[in-house]
Amino acid sequence: MELTFTAKLTYARLLNQARLSQLNKWTDEAGRVYIIFLIEKIAKMLDKCPTTAKSVLTELEAAGLIERKQQQFSKPNHIYVKLPDG
């Protein structure tokens, strides 16, 4: 799978965060584990601008490694972290 280094780094962090969410029983109505990781926090973690953080999330979503589900107005998206195939 071809991903940028920044996307790989972000995915590793999201995967770690998903493990914490699993331990804390953060699940949706279907029982799926989700995380809440604000764009601003991702940007700060990467030492990049929010636009780059959004691009990385889009890259990960296109690769099938995450799914973002929009919540009600002004609430942060739920991010579902998936495991790669194979």
N, C-alpha and C positions, 0 to 999 in steps of 0.2 A: 504494500500500500504506500503510495507516494504522499507524504505529508511534509509540510515545512517543519523545521526544528521547533519553532514557536508553537505549532499545533501539537506536536508530540509532547512538549513540556506541559502545555495546558491540559491535554488529555490525561496525562499522568496525575496531575493535581486534581482534576475532576473525578478521576477514578478513586483516588484516596478519599476525597470528600464524600463520594457515594458510599464508601465503606462506613464512614462515620454516620451517615444518614441511616444506613441499614441498622447499625447498632442502636441508634436512637429511635428506631421505628418510624422514620419519616416516610410514610407511604400514602399514596393517593387512594381514592375510592376503589380502584381495581387491585390494590395491593402492591403496586409497583413502587419501588424505591425511587425517590427523586432528591435533587439537591436544589438549593437556592444559592446562586453565586452571582452577585451583581456585576454588571459590566465594569463598573468603576473599580471593584475589587480585583477583577481579573486583570484589568489594565495596570493597576498598581503592582500586583504580583509579578507581572511580566516586565514592569518598568517601561510600558508602552502607552500609547494614547488609547482612549476608548474606541476609536475607529478601528484600530488594529485588533483590539479584543473582539469586537463584533465580527471582523473578518475571519478571525481564527475560529470562532464559534460556527460561522457559516461553513468554513472549510471542514470542520469536524462533522457537522450535520450532513454535508454533501457526501462525506466518506461513510456515513451510516454509523458513526461512533456515538453520536448523541442525538437526542430528540428534544426540541424545546416546545413547551406547551404554554401558551399565553394564558395568564390568569385575568381576573377582573381588573378594571381600570385602576391604574397606579399600584398594582401589586406586582412583585417580581415574577418572572417566568419560572416555571418548574423545568429543570433540566434532568432528563433521564439519560444516564450514562450506559452505553451498551458495550458488550464485549465484541471484539472483532471476530469475524468468521475465520475458521481454519486455524 
